[in-house]
Structures are given as structure tokens and as C-alpha cells.
Amino acid sequence: MKVFIIVPAYNAAKKIVTVFERIPDAIWEKSPVFIIVNDGSTDNTHEKIKEIRARWHRVSVIDKQKNEGYARAQKDGFSKALAEGADIAVLLHSDCQYAPEMLPELLKPLEEGSCDVVQGSRMMDRKAALKGGMPLYKFISNVGLSTLENWVYGLNFAEYHSGYMLYSRKALETIPFMKFSNTFHFDGEMLFVGAKKGLRVREIPIPTQYADEVSYVKPIQYGFHVLGIMVKYLLGKYEI
């Protein structure tokens, strides 16, 4: 199966090489194709990408001249992966917040054909999320918003706010992701629309890791985006 790994990168010079170094041998043995989306970085991310391409093969780059945001980076990466024949597309962040070591376990259900979407969830064990350093305000907002989203969508996910997402080709061809918002809650849209369209979704627990990464998410704005997406759903704005 052709596995494509999409890596959005915005001012990611500090951690992006480490992300590649932490990818397990079991993944390299699959000869994955990497698509790094350099989203208008203003630090030396470009130089780090050159280093990555010199050390590892099958790495292509979408180099944006200006920052277009997290969702646009995913849309462009997924579109390129589909055009190049991907069977599975993986979203891997460039700041080490989501452990690359989990990739073999997260990929397995998709490779076996037992599901269409995999979410690496930090909130299946809420105590572990706090022990992993998730700030209390993020923990409370995650639980509160996810509870409300479950009620609105009629689903039962531990969270809607993880960025560790994996998709089968069927999922990306079923979910009209190009029509979704360009907010940081794009992953949540992918999750609930996929589930409402009847795709098989699997949640797999992942470790929570908060260190010195820089977050570009504005919490209050993010919360309003989540609420706005729920309102759009209730108004029938999604193709379900």
C-alpha cells in the first residue's frame, strides 16, 4: 500500500528534523512518500527541509510563499497525495507534539482494512493527558467542547481536537474536505463528517506530549470556530 505522510510546517526549524529522526524503522521499511508543506515559514525551516531531503529519500515539498494556515496546508497535501496514488494519508505535525513512534500502531487498522479513519486520541485516558503536560485550560476546553460536539453530532468520541489523523483513500474521496473551513478545527470537521457519512472511525490512545513547542492556535478564537462549525452543521451546511 502506498503510504503518504503529510507534514505541515510553519516556522518549524526547531523540531522538524527531530520528527524525522524519531520515525520508527518499521515505517521507513514501507517506503512512505513524505509531503512537507512549508507554509510561508519565516525562520530557517527551508534549510532544515534541505537537510531532511539530503538524509531521507521520497520527500517532496509544497513551498508556499505566504502563510495560508493549517487547514490549507492539509488540503494541499491531501490533494497531492490523492493525485499521486496514495492508499493511506497520514497527518504528522512538525513540532513533535504527536509521537512519531506511534505511527506503526496507528497505521495497522488502515493497512488491515478494518477502518477508514484513525484518530490518535489523547483524551481516552484523561488522567494521562494531564500527566503528559496538557495545560489545564486546554484540558477543560477540550472536554467541554468535545462533550458539546458529541451532543450536537450524535456521536461519542473522546475528543475532536487531536491533530494525529490518518485516512484511507476511500475516506479522502468520501469526505468533501476542500469545502471545509480553513480554521484550526479542520481535523474535527474531518472526524465528524467522516463518521456521519458512515466511514469506520477508530480511536487509538496516544501519549500526551507538551514541551516547548510554539502553538499558533488562539484559544478564544479557536473556541468560537468550533461553535461556529456546530452551528453550520445544525443549519444543514454540511454534505451529509
Phi and psi restraints in degrees (value plus and minus 20) as a CYANA .aco file:
   2 LYS   PHI    -106.0   -66.0
   2 LYS   PSI      93.9   133.9
   3 VAL   PHI    -122.5   -82.5
   3 VAL   PSI     104.0   144.0
   4 PHE   PHI    -131.1   -91.1
   4 PHE   PSI     115.4   155.4
   5 ILE   PHI    -137.3   -97.3
   5 ILE   PSI      95.5   135.5
   6 ILE   PHI    -115.5   -75.5
   6 ILE   PSI     107.3   147.3
   7 VAL   PHI    -142.1  -102.1
   7 VAL   PSI      74.8   114.8
   8 PRO   PHI     -87.5   -47.5
   8 PRO   PSI     116.8   156.8
   9 ALA   PHI    -158.9  -118.9
   9 ALA   PSI      96.3   136.3
  10 TYR   PHI    -149.5  -109.5
  10 TYR   PSI      94.8   134.8
  11 ASN   PHI      28.2    68.2
  11 ASN   PSI      33.1    73.1
  12 ALA   PHI    -126.3   -86.3
  12 ALA   PSI      -1.3    38.7
  13 ALA   PHI     -79.2   -39.2
  13 ALA   PSI     -50.7   -10.7
  14 LYS   PHI     -89.3   -49.3
  14 LYS   PSI     -51.6   -11.6
  15 LYS   PHI    -144.2  -104.2
  15 LYS   PSI     -35.8     4.2
  16 ILE   PHI     -83.7   -43.7
  16 ILE   PSI     -55.9   -15.9
  17 VAL   PHI     -86.1   -46.1
  17 VAL   PSI     -60.0   -20.0
  18 THR   PHI     -80.5   -40.5
  18 THR   PSI     -57.8   -17.8
  19 VAL   PHI     -76.7   -36.7
  19 VAL   PSI     -67.3   -27.3
  20 PHE   PHI     -87.0   -47.0
  20 PHE   PSI     -56.8   -16.8
  21 GLU   PHI     -85.7   -45.7
  21 GLU   PSI     -47.6    -7.6
  22 ARG   PHI    -108.6   -68.6
  22 ARG   PSI     -24.0    16.0
  23 ILE   PHI     -89.5   -49.5
  23 ILE   PSI     107.0   147.0
  24 PRO   PHI     -85.4   -45.4
  24 PRO   PSI     134.9   174.9
  25 ASP   PHI     -78.2   -38.2
  25 ASP   PSI     -54.2   -14.2
  26 ALA   PHI     -80.3   -40.3
  26 ALA   PSI     -48.0    -8.0
  27 ILE   PHI     -99.3   -59.3
  27 ILE   PSI     -63.8   -23.8
  28 TRP   PHI     -79.8   -39.8
  28 TRP   PSI     -52.0   -12.0
  29 GLU   PHI     -85.8   -45.8
  29 GLU   PSI     -39.8     0.2
  30 LYS   PHI    -103.2   -63.2
  30 LYS   PSI     -23.0    17.0
  31 SER   PHI      31.7    71.7
  31 SER   PSI      36.3    76.3
  32 PRO   PHI     -88.5   -48.5
  32 PRO   PSI     137.7   177.7
  33 VAL   PHI    -122.8   -82.8
  33 VAL   PSI     108.8   148.8
  34 PHE   PHI    -123.3   -83.3
  34 PHE   PSI     117.5   157.5
  35 ILE   PHI    -141.5  -101.5
  35 ILE   PSI      86.3   126.3
  36 ILE   PHI    -111.1   -71.1
  36 ILE   PSI     105.2   145.2
  37 VAL   PHI    -123.8   -83.8
  37 VAL   PSI      79.2   119.2
  38 ASN   PHI    -101.3   -61.3
  38 ASN   PSI      81.6   121.6
  39 ASP   PHI    -110.1   -70.1
  39 ASP   PSI      43.0    83.0
  40 GLY   PHI      47.9    87.9
  40 GLY   PSI      15.5    55.5
  41 SER   PHI     -80.9   -40.9
  41 SER   PSI     124.5   164.5
  42 THR   PHI    -131.4   -91.4
  42 THR   PSI     -19.9    20.1
  43 ASP   PHI    -116.5   -76.5
  43 ASP   PSI    -174.8  -134.8
  44 ASN   PHI    -117.5   -77.5
  44 ASN   PSI      13.8    53.8
  45 THR   PHI     -75.3   -35.3
  45 THR   PSI     -58.7   -18.7
  46 HIS   PHI     -78.0   -38.0
  46 HIS   PSI     -61.6   -21.6
  47 GLU   PHI     -87.7   -47.7
  47 GLU   PSI     -57.5   -17.5
  48 LYS   PHI     -86.9   -46.9
  48 LYS   PSI     -55.0   -15.0
  49 ILE   PHI     -86.0   -46.0
  49 ILE   PSI     -58.5   -18.5
  50 LYS   PHI     -79.3   -39.3
  50 LYS   PSI     -61.8   -21.8
  51 GLU   PHI     -82.7   -42.7
  51 GLU   PSI     -62.9   -22.9
  52 ILE   PHI     -81.4   -41.4
  52 ILE   PSI     -64.9   -24.9
  53 ARG   PHI     -87.6   -47.6
  53 ARG   PSI     -46.9    -6.9
  54 ALA   PHI     -95.9   -55.9
  54 ALA   PSI     -49.7    -9.7
  55 ARG   PHI    -112.3   -72.3
  55 ARG   PSI     -49.6    -9.6
  56 TRP   PHI    -149.1  -109.1
  56 TRP   PSI     126.1   166.1
  57 HIS   PHI    -111.3   -71.3
  57 HIS   PSI     150.4   190.4
  58 ARG   PHI      39.3    79.3
  58 ARG   PSI      23.3    63.3
  59 VAL   PHI    -137.9   -97.9
  59 VAL   PSI      96.4   136.4
  60 SER   PHI    -130.9   -90.9
  60 SER   PSI     144.8   184.8
  61 VAL   PHI    -153.4  -113.4
  61 VAL   PSI     114.3   154.3
  62 ILE   PHI    -123.5   -83.5
  62 ILE   PSI      91.9   131.9
  63 ASP   PHI    -126.5   -86.5
  63 ASP   PSI      84.2   124.2
  64 LYS   PHI    -108.5   -68.5
  64 LYS   PSI     119.2   159.2
  65 GLN   PHI     -96.8   -56.8
  65 GLN   PSI     -47.0    -7.0
  66 LYS   PHI    -155.8  -115.8
  66 LYS   PSI     136.6   176.6
  67 ASN   PHI     -90.5   -50.5
  67 ASN   PSI     102.9   142.9
  68 GLU   PHI    -132.4   -92.4
  68 GLU   PSI     -24.3    15.7
  69 GLY   PHI      82.3   122.3
  69 GLY   PSI     140.7   180.7
  70 TYR   PHI     -77.4   -37.4
  70 TYR   PSI     -66.1   -26.1
  71 ALA   PHI     -87.0   -47.0
  71 ALA   PSI     -64.1   -24.1
  72 ARG   PHI     -81.8   -41.8
  72 ARG   PSI     -57.4   -17.4
  73 ALA   PHI     -80.6   -40.6
  73 ALA   PSI     -63.4   -23.4
  74 GLN   PHI     -85.2   -45.2
  74 GLN   PSI     -65.7   -25.7
  75 LYS   PHI     -77.6   -37.6
  75 LYS   PSI     -64.5   -24.5
  76 ASP   PHI     -87.1   -47.1
  76 ASP   PSI     -60.9   -20.9
  77 GLY   PHI     -85.0   -45.0
  77 GLY   PSI     -65.0   -25.0
  78 PHE   PHI     -85.4   -45.4
  78 PHE   PSI     -59.8   -19.8
  79 SER   PHI     -82.1   -42.1
  79 SER   PSI     -62.4   -22.4
  80 LYS   PHI     -86.4   -46.4
  80 LYS   PSI     -61.5   -21.5
  81 ALA   PHI     -81.8   -41.8
  81 ALA   PSI     -64.6   -24.6
  82 LEU   PHI     -82.4   -42.4
  82 LEU   PSI     -63.0   -23.0
  83 ALA   PHI     -83.2   -43.2
  83 ALA   PSI     -47.9    -7.9
  84 GLU   PHI    -118.7   -78.7
  84 GLU   PSI      -8.3    31.7
  85 GLY   PHI      69.6   109.6
  85 GLY   PSI       5.9    45.9
  86 ALA   PHI     -83.0   -43.0
  86 ALA   PSI     117.9   157.9
  87 ASP   PHI    -113.4   -73.4
  87 ASP   PSI     -51.7   -11.7
  88 ILE   PHI    -157.5  -117.5
  88 ILE   PSI     117.4   157.4
  89 ALA   PHI    -142.3  -102.3
  89 ALA   PSI     111.1   151.1
  90 VAL   PHI    -136.6   -96.6
  90 VAL   PSI     116.3   156.3
  91 LEU   PHI    -119.3   -79.3
  91 LEU   PSI      99.0   139.0
  92 LEU   PHI    -145.1  -105.1
  92 LEU   PSI      99.5   139.5
  93 HIS   PHI     -91.8   -51.8
  93 HIS   PSI     135.1   175.1
  94 SER   PHI    -117.8   -77.8
  94 SER   PSI     -10.5    29.5
  95 ASP   PHI    -133.2   -93.2
  95 ASP   PSI     -11.6    28.4
  96 CYS   PHI      51.9    91.9
  96 CYS   PSI     -11.4    28.6
  97 GLN   PHI     -89.1   -49.1
  97 GLN   PSI     -49.7    -9.7
  98 TYR   PHI    -130.5   -90.5
  98 TYR   PSI     103.2   143.2
  99 ALA   PHI     -85.6   -45.6
  99 ALA   PSI      96.5   136.5
 100 PRO   PHI     -80.2   -40.2
 100 PRO   PSI     -45.1    -5.1
 101 GLU   PHI     -81.2   -41.2
 101 GLU   PSI     -38.7     1.3
 102 MET   PHI    -103.3   -63.3
 102 MET   PSI     -27.3    12.7
 103 LEU   PHI     -75.9   -35.9
 103 LEU   PSI     -65.4   -25.4
 104 PRO   PHI     -79.1   -39.1
 104 PRO   PSI     -61.9   -21.9
 105 GLU   PHI     -88.2   -48.2
 105 GLU   PSI     -58.6   -18.6
 106 LEU   PHI     -91.4   -51.4
 106 LEU   PSI     -53.0   -13.0
 107 LEU   PHI     -94.8   -54.8
 107 LEU   PSI     -49.6    -9.6
 108 LYS   PHI     -72.9   -32.9
 108 LYS   PSI     -68.2   -28.2
 109 PRO   PHI     -82.0   -42.0
 109 PRO   PSI     -53.9   -13.9
 110 LEU   PHI     -91.1   -51.1
 110 LEU   PSI     -60.5   -20.5
 111 GLU   PHI     -85.9   -45.9
 111 GLU   PSI     -54.2   -14.2
 112 GLU   PHI     -99.0   -59.0
 112 GLU   PSI     -33.3     6.7
 113 GLY   PHI      57.9    97.9
 113 GLY   PSI      -0.6    39.4
 114 SER   PHI    -110.0   -70.0
 114 SER   PSI     -26.4    13.6
 115 CYS   PHI    -176.2  -136.2
 115 CYS   PSI     152.8   192.8
 116 ASP   PHI    -132.2   -92.2
 116 ASP   PSI     -47.9    -7.9
 117 VAL   PHI    -155.5  -115.5
 117 VAL   PSI     116.2   156.2
 118 VAL   PHI    -141.9  -101.9
 118 VAL   PSI     111.9   151.9
 119 GLN   PHI    -135.8   -95.8
 119 GLN   PSI     105.6   145.6
 120 GLY   PHI    -100.2   -60.2
 120 GLY   PSI      91.8   131.8
 121 SER   PHI    -127.0   -87.0
 121 SER   PSI     111.3   151.3
 122 ARG   PHI    -107.5   -67.5
 122 ARG   PSI     -33.7     6.3
 123 MET   PHI    -124.9   -84.9
 123 MET   PSI     -13.3    26.7
 124 MET   PHI     -88.6   -48.6
 124 MET   PSI     -47.2    -7.2
 125 ASP   PHI    -143.7  -103.7
 125 ASP   PSI      73.7   113.7
 126 ARG   PHI     -85.1   -45.1
 126 ARG   PSI     -55.1   -15.1
 127 LYS   PHI     -82.7   -42.7
 127 LYS   PSI     -59.2   -19.2
 128 ALA   PHI     -85.3   -45.3
 128 ALA   PSI     -54.0   -14.0
 129 ALA   PHI     -81.8   -41.8
 129 ALA   PSI     -63.9   -23.9
 130 LEU   PHI     -87.9   -47.9
 130 LEU   PSI     -61.1   -21.1
 131 LYS   PHI     -84.8   -44.8
 131 LYS   PSI     -47.8    -7.8
 132 GLY   PHI     -99.6   -59.6
 132 GLY   PSI     -19.8    20.2
 133 GLY   PHI      78.6   118.6
 133 GLY   PSI      -9.2    30.8
 134 MET   PHI     -83.1   -43.1
 134 MET   PSI     103.1   143.1
 135 PRO   PHI     -76.1   -36.1
 135 PRO   PSI     125.1   165.1
 136 LEU   PHI     -78.8   -38.8
 136 LEU   PSI     -59.7   -19.7
 137 TYR   PHI     -86.3   -46.3
 137 TYR   PSI     -54.0   -14.0
 138 LYS   PHI     -91.2   -51.2
 138 LYS   PSI     -57.9   -17.9
 139 PHE   PHI     -81.6   -41.6
 139 PHE   PSI     -69.1   -29.1
 140 ILE   PHI     -84.3   -44.3
 140 ILE   PSI     -63.1   -23.1
 141 SER   PHI     -88.6   -48.6
 141 SER   PSI     -56.5   -16.5
 142 ASN   PHI     -81.9   -41.9
 142 ASN   PSI     -69.4   -29.4
 143 VAL   PHI     -82.6   -42.6
 143 VAL   PSI     -66.1   -26.1
 144 GLY   PHI     -84.2   -44.2
 144 GLY   PSI     -68.5   -28.5
 145 LEU   PHI     -87.3   -47.3
 145 LEU   PSI     -60.5   -20.5
 146 SER   PHI     -84.7   -44.7
 146 SER   PSI     -58.7   -18.7
 147 THR   PHI     -81.6   -41.6
 147 THR   PSI     -63.9   -23.9
 148 LEU   PHI     -86.4   -46.4
 148 LEU   PSI     -60.8   -20.8
 149 GLU   PHI     -83.6   -43.6
 149 GLU   PSI     -62.5   -22.5
 150 ASN   PHI     -77.3   -37.3
 150 ASN   PSI     -60.8   -20.8
 151 TRP   PHI     -86.4   -46.4
 151 TRP   PSI     -63.6   -23.6
 152 VAL   PHI     -88.3   -48.3
 152 VAL   PSI     -64.3   -24.3
 153 TYR   PHI    -108.2   -68.2
 153 TYR   PSI     -30.7     9.3
 154 GLY   PHI      49.8    89.8
 154 GLY   PSI      13.8    53.8
 155 LEU   PHI    -139.9   -99.9
 155 LEU   PSI    -195.5  -155.5
 156 ASN   PHI    -168.1  -128.1
 156 ASN   PSI      45.3    85.3
 157 PHE   PHI    -117.7   -77.7
 157 PHE   PSI     129.9   169.9
 158 ALA   PHI     -86.5   -46.5
 158 ALA   PSI     -51.5   -11.5
 159 GLU   PHI    -182.2  -142.2
 159 GLU   PSI     141.6   181.6
 160 TYR   PHI    -137.8   -97.8
 160 TYR   PSI      -8.6    31.4
 161 HIS   PHI    -143.3  -103.3
 161 HIS   PSI       2.7    42.7
 162 SER   PHI    -111.1   -71.1
 162 SER   PSI     123.5   163.5
 163 GLY   PHI    -122.7   -82.7
 163 GLY   PSI      -5.8    34.2
 164 TYR   PHI    -120.5   -80.5
 164 TYR   PSI      70.9   110.9
 165 MET   PHI    -145.1  -105.1
 165 MET   PSI     120.2   160.2
 166 LEU   PHI    -152.8  -112.8
 166 LEU   PSI     121.2   161.2
 167 TYR   PHI    -155.0  -115.0
 167 TYR   PSI     122.4   162.4
 168 SER   PHI     -97.7   -57.7
 168 SER   PSI     145.1   185.1
 169 ARG   PHI     -80.5   -40.5
 169 ARG   PSI     -60.2   -20.2
 170 LYS   PHI     -76.7   -36.7
 170 LYS   PSI     -61.8   -21.8
 171 ALA   PHI     -82.6   -42.6
 171 ALA   PSI     -67.1   -27.1
 172 LEU   PHI     -89.4   -49.4
 172 LEU   PSI     -44.7    -4.7
 173 GLU   PHI    -104.1   -64.1
 173 GLU   PSI     -37.8     2.2
 174 THR   PHI    -111.2   -71.2
 174 THR   PSI     -59.1   -19.1
 175 ILE   PHI    -104.7   -64.7
 175 ILE   PSI     103.3   143.3
 176 PRO   PHI     -99.2   -59.2
 176 PRO   PSI      44.5    84.5
 177 PHE   PHI     -85.1   -45.1
 177 PHE   PSI     -44.9    -4.9
 178 MET   PHI     -86.5   -46.5
 178 MET   PSI     -39.4     0.6
 179 LYS   PHI    -110.7   -70.7
 179 LYS   PSI     -23.9    16.1
 180 PHE   PHI     -97.3   -57.3
 180 PHE   PSI     153.4   193.4
 181 SER   PHI     -87.3   -47.3
 181 SER   PSI     144.5   184.5
 182 ASN   PHI    -123.1   -83.1
 182 ASN   PSI      11.6    51.6
 183 THR   PHI    -113.7   -73.7
 183 THR   PSI     155.0   195.0
 184 PHE   PHI     -91.9   -51.9
 184 PHE   PSI     -28.4    11.6
 185 HIS   PHI    -113.9   -73.9
 185 HIS   PSI      -0.7    39.3
 186 PHE   PHI     -75.5   -35.5
 186 PHE   PSI     -60.8   -20.8
 187 ASP   PHI     -81.1   -41.1
 187 ASP   PSI     -60.4   -20.4
 188 GLY   PHI     -84.0   -44.0
 188 GLY   PSI     -58.4   -18.4
 189 GLU   PHI     -82.5   -42.5
 189 GLU   PSI     -65.2   -25.2
 190 MET   PHI     -78.1   -38.1
 190 MET   PSI     -60.8   -20.8
 191 LEU   PHI     -86.8   -46.8
 191 LEU   PSI     -73.1   -33.1
 192 PHE   PHI     -94.4   -54.4
 192 PHE   PSI     -55.1   -15.1
 193 VAL   PHI     -87.9   -47.9
 193 VAL   PSI     -60.8   -20.8
 194 GLY   PHI     -78.6   -38.6
 194 GLY   PSI     -65.1   -25.1
 195 ALA   PHI     -85.6   -45.6
 195 ALA   PSI     -62.0   -22.0
 196 LYS   PHI     -89.1   -49.1
 196 LYS   PSI     -44.0    -4.0
 197 LYS   PHI    -104.8   -64.8
 197 LYS   PSI     -16.1    23.9
 198 GLY   PHI      68.9   108.9
 198 GLY   PSI     -11.2    28.8
 199 LEU   PHI     -91.2   -51.2
 199 LEU   PSI     129.2   169.2
 200 ARG   PHI    -104.0   -64.0
 200 ARG   PSI      97.1   137.1
 201 VAL   PHI    -131.2   -91.2
 201 VAL   PSI     112.5   152.5
 202 ARG   PHI    -138.7   -98.7
 202 ARG   PSI     109.0   149.0
 203 GLU   PHI    -117.1   -77.1
 203 GLU   PSI     112.0   152.0
 204 ILE   PHI    -147.3  -107.3
 204 ILE   PSI     108.5   148.5
 205 PRO   PHI     -86.4   -46.4
 205 PRO   PSI     119.2   159.2
 206 ILE   PHI    -149.1  -109.1
 206 ILE   PSI     135.9   175.9
 207 PRO   PHI     -90.2   -50.2
 207 PRO   PSI     127.2   167.2
 208 THR   PHI    -111.2   -71.2
 208 THR   PSI     110.2   150.2
 209 GLN   PHI    -153.5  -113.5
 209 GLN   PSI      90.4   130.4
 210 TYR   PHI    -142.6  -102.6
 210 TYR   PSI     104.3   144.3
 211 ALA   PHI    -152.5  -112.5
 211 ALA   PSI    -137.4   -97.4
 212 ASP   PHI    -128.9   -88.9
 212 ASP   PSI      -0.4    39.6
 213 GLU   PHI     -86.7   -46.7
 213 GLU   PSI     132.1   172.1
 214 VAL   PHI    -115.7   -75.7
 214 VAL   PSI     105.6   145.6
 215 SER   PHI    -118.6   -78.6
 215 SER   PSI     114.9   154.9
 216 TYR   PHI    -123.5   -83.5
 216 TYR   PSI     -10.5    29.5
 217 VAL   PHI    -104.6   -64.6
 217 VAL   PSI     107.3   147.3
 218 LYS   PHI    -113.0   -73.0
 218 LYS   PSI      90.8   130.8
 219 PRO   PHI     -74.2   -34.2
 219 PRO   PSI     -66.2   -26.2
 220 ILE   PHI     -87.3   -47.3
 220 ILE   PSI     -64.2   -24.2
 221 GLN   PHI     -82.0   -42.0
 221 GLN   PSI     -61.7   -21.7
 222 TYR   PHI     -79.5   -39.5
 222 TYR   PSI     -65.2   -25.2
 223 GLY   PHI     -78.9   -38.9
 223 GLY   PSI     -62.1   -22.1
 224 PHE   PHI     -87.2   -47.2
 224 PHE   PSI     -55.3   -15.3
 225 HIS   PHI     -82.9   -42.9
 225 HIS   PSI     -62.7   -22.7
 226 VAL   PHI     -81.3   -41.3
 226 VAL   PSI     -65.9   -25.9
 227 LEU   PHI     -82.9   -42.9
 227 LEU   PSI     -60.1   -20.1
 228 GLY   PHI     -83.5   -43.5
 228 GLY   PSI     -58.3   -18.3
 229 ILE   PHI     -86.7   -46.7
 229 ILE   PSI     -58.3   -18.3
 230 MET   PHI     -83.9   -43.9
 230 MET   PSI     -60.2   -20.2
 231 VAL   PHI     -83.3   -43.3
 231 VAL   PSI     -63.4   -23.4
 232 LYS   PHI     -80.3   -40.3
 232 LYS   PSI     -59.5   -19.5
 233 TYR   PHI     -83.6   -43.6
 233 TYR   PSI     -66.2   -26.2
 234 LEU   PHI     -83.9   -43.9
 234 LEU   PSI     -46.5    -6.5
 235 LEU   PHI    -106.4   -66.4
 235 LEU   PSI     -17.3    22.7
 236 GLY   PHI      56.6    96.6
 236 GLY   PSI       8.3    48.3
 237 LYS   PHI    -103.3   -63.3
 237 LYS   PSI     -27.3    12.7
 238 TYR   PHI    -121.8   -81.8
 238 TYR   PSI     126.0   166.0
 239 GLU   PHI    -102.4   -62.4
 239 GLU   PSI      65.8   105.8
